[in-house]
Amino acid sequence: MDWIDRFAGLKSLPAEVAQRLVAGSKVVQLPAGARVFEPGQHADNLLLLLSGTVRVQQRSETGREVFLYRVNAGESCVLTTACMLADEDYSAEGLTETEVEAVVIPRKLFDELAGRSDIFRSFIFRAYSRRIADLFSLIDDIVFQRVDVRLAARLLDLAQDGVVQATHQVLAVELGTAREVISRTLGEFQRRGWVEQARGVIRILDRGGLERLARSVT
């Protein structure tokens, strides 16, 4: 029962429903780089992340990848929720970025609890509505926001102790642009003394400079 407490929306489940959820689900571990789901696959299980991150992205017919969102600890994948509710196959892929521990809720149990428990149903739809808002924000950023402003903000978000572990291609996917655009923009950041680059690593030298750009009005 301990894992239920990691999800704020499930803490108030009646004991009987909570016990049914725990008994009917299982905890799994996945290595970094594992494919959680892919386009055309049927959605049979809902994952609730206990630790780690899962990256959800979509690939066009031309092979271009577009980052959609990350699922972090304490969250569920709303694309999976949508596919299970609509009984449709996945149109995007989910990849583990780190080692992941997650609770797997089978579709049959998901359907049962969604129909039986107001609290479980509310948990599902609150997460769904939050992510939809995030996706509209992503669309707004891609269409209206300058790449340099978005890149500065993303570097600040991804930095751990001032270091971003990411290739130019990964950042291009994150921001829905071309690798060449990222390389050119990072080159300008380096010229300004804001960052220092190595293979697959970007070290932030002037956080203030990036923060000012990220806050700028375009």
C-alpha positions in Angstrom: 0.0 0.0 0.0 3.0 2.3 0.5 3.2 3.4 -3.1 -0.3 4.9 -3.2 0.9 7.6 -0.8 3.2 8.9 -3.5 0.2 10.0 -5.6 -1.7 12.8 -4.0 -4.8 12.1 -5.9 -5.0 8.5 -4.7 -4.4 9.0 -1.0 -8.0 9.5 -0.2 -9.2 6.2 -1.9 -11.4 4.1 0.4 -9.5 1.2 1.9 -11.4 -1.3 -0.1 -10.7 0.4 -3.5 -7.0 1.0 -2.5 -6.6 -2.7 -1.6 -8.2 -3.7 -5.0 -5.8 -1.3 -6.8 -2.7 -2.7 -5.1 -3.7 -6.3 -5.4 -4.5 -6.0 -9.1 -1.4 -4.1 -10.1 2.3 -4.8 -10.0 5.5 -2.9 -9.6 8.1 -3.2 -12.3 11.6 -1.9 -13.0 12.8 -0.8 -16.5 16.4 0.1 -17.5 17.3 3.4 -19.1 16.6 3.4 -22.9 13.8 0.9 -22.8 10.8 1.4 -25.1 7.7 1.6 -23.0 5.3 1.9 -25.9 5.4 2.7 -29.7 3.1 3.8 -32.5 0.6 1.1 -33.5 0.8 -0.7 -30.1 -2.4 -1.3 -28.2 -2.6 0.4 -24.8 -3.1 -2.4 -22.3 -1.6 -1.0 -19.1 -1.4 2.3 -17.3 1.9 3.2 -15.7 2.2 5.3 -12.6 5.9 6.3 -12.1 7.5 5.8 -8.7 10.9 6.9 -9.8 12.8 7.9 -13.0 11.5 9.7 -16.1 9.8 8.6 -19.4 10.1 10.7 -22.5 7.1 10.8 -24.9 7.8 11.9 -28.4 6.3 11.6 -31.9 8.0 10.9 -35.2 6.8 12.3 -38.5 6.7 10.4 -41.8 9.9 12.2 -42.8 11.7 10.9 -39.6 11.6 14.1 -37.7 11.1 13.7 -33.9 9.1 16.1 -31.8 9.3 16.0 -28.0 5.8 16.1 -26.4 6.3 15.7 -22.6 8.0 13.9 -19.8 6.4 11.6 -17.3 8.1 12.1 -13.9 7.8 10.3 -10.6 4.3 10.7 -9.1 2.7 11.1 -12.5 1.0 8.9 -15.1 1.2 8.9 -18.9 -1.8 10.8 -20.2 -1.4 9.5 -23.8 -1.8 6.0 -22.3 -4.9 7.3 -20.5 -6.3 8.7 -23.7 -5.7 5.6 -25.7 -7.2 3.4 -23.0 -10.3 5.6 -22.7 -10.8 5.7 -26.5 -9.7 2.1 -27.1 -7.1 3.4 -29.7 -3.5 2.4 -30.5 -0.6 4.6 -29.6 0.4 7.3 -32.1 3.7 8.2 -30.3 6.5 6.4 -28.5 7.6 6.4 -24.8 11.2 5.8 -23.9 12.8 5.6 -20.4 15.4 8.3 -19.9 16.7 6.8 -16.7 16.1 3.6 -14.7 12.4 3.5 -13.9 10.3 2.0 -11.3 6.6 2.0 -12.0 3.2 0.6 -11.0 1.5 -1.3 -13.9 -2.3 -1.1 -13.8 -3.9 -3.6 -16.3 -6.6 -2.3 -18.6 -9.3 -4.4 -17.0 -8.6 -3.0 -13.5 -8.3 0.5 -15.0 -11.8 0.2 -16.5 -13.2 -1.2 -13.3 -11.9 1.5 -11.1 -12.6 4.3 -13.5 -16.3 3.2 -13.5 -16.4 2.4 -9.8 -14.5 5.1 -8.0 -15.0 8.9 -8.3 -11.6 9.5 -6.7 -9.8 7.3 -9.1 -11.6 8.8 -12.1 -10.9 12.3 -10.8 -7.2 11.4 -10.5 -7.1 10.3 -14.1 -8.9 13.3 -15.5 -7.0 15.9 -13.5 -3.7 14.5 -14.8 -5.2 14.5 -18.3 -6.3 18.1 -18.1 -3.0 19.3 -16.8 -1.1 17.6 -19.6 -3.4 19.0 -22.3 -2.7 22.5 -21.0 1.1 21.6 -21.2 0.7 20.5 -24.8 -1.1 23.7 -25.8 1.7 25.6 -24.2 4.2 23.5 -26.3 2.3 24.3 -29.5 2.4 28.0 -28.6 6.1 27.9 -27.9 6.9 26.1 -31.2 4.8 28.5 -33.3 5.4 31.8 -31.5 8.5 31.7 -29.4 12.1 32.3 -30.7 14.4 29.2 -30.6 17.1 31.0 -28.6 14.6 31.9 -25.9 13.2 28.4 -25.7 16.7 26.8 -25.7 17.9 29.0 -22.9 14.8 28.0 -20.8 15.3 24.3 -21.6 19.0 24.3 -20.7 18.1 25.8 -17.3 15.4 23.2 -16.8 17.7 20.3 -17.7 20.8 21.4 -15.9 22.0 19.3 -13.0 24.7 21.1 -10.9 25.2 23.4 -13.9 25.7 20.6 -16.4 23.3 19.5 -19.2 23.9 15.9 -20.4 22.4 16.1 -23.9 23.4 16.1 -27.6 22.5 18.8 -30.0 20.1 16.3 -31.7 18.3 15.5 -28.4 17.8 19.3 -27.7 16.5 19.7 -31.3 13.9 17.0 -30.6 13.0 18.7 -27.3 12.4 22.0 -29.0 10.9 20.7 -32.3 13.6 22.2 -34.5 16.6 21.1 -36.6 19.9 20.0 -35.1 21.7 22.6 -37.2 19.6 25.4 -35.5 20.5 24.1 -32.1 24.2 23.9 -33.0 24.2 27.5 -34.3 22.3 28.8 -31.3 24.6 27.1 -28.8 27.6 28.4 -30.7 26.2 31.9 -30.1 25.7 31.1 -26.4 29.3 30.0 -26.2 30.5 33.1 -27.9 28.7 35.2 -25.3 30.4 33.2 -22.5 27.1 31.6 -21.3 28.0 28.0 -21.9 30.9 25.7 -22.6 30.4 22.7 -24.9 32.0 19.2 -25.0 30.7 16.0 -26.6 27.2 15.4 -25.3 27.8 17.9 -22.4 26.9 21.5 -22.1 28.3 23.3 -19.0 26.5 26.5 -17.9 29.0 29.3 -17.2 26.6 32.3 -16.9 23.2 31.2 -15.5 22.2 34.9 -15.3 22.7 35.5 -19.0 20.5 32.5 -19.9 17.9 33.5 -17.3 17.6 37.0 -18.8 17.2 35.6 -22.3 14.6 33.0 -21.1 12.6 35.8 -19.5 12.8 38.1 -22.5 9.7 39.2 -24.4 9.6 38.2 -28.1 
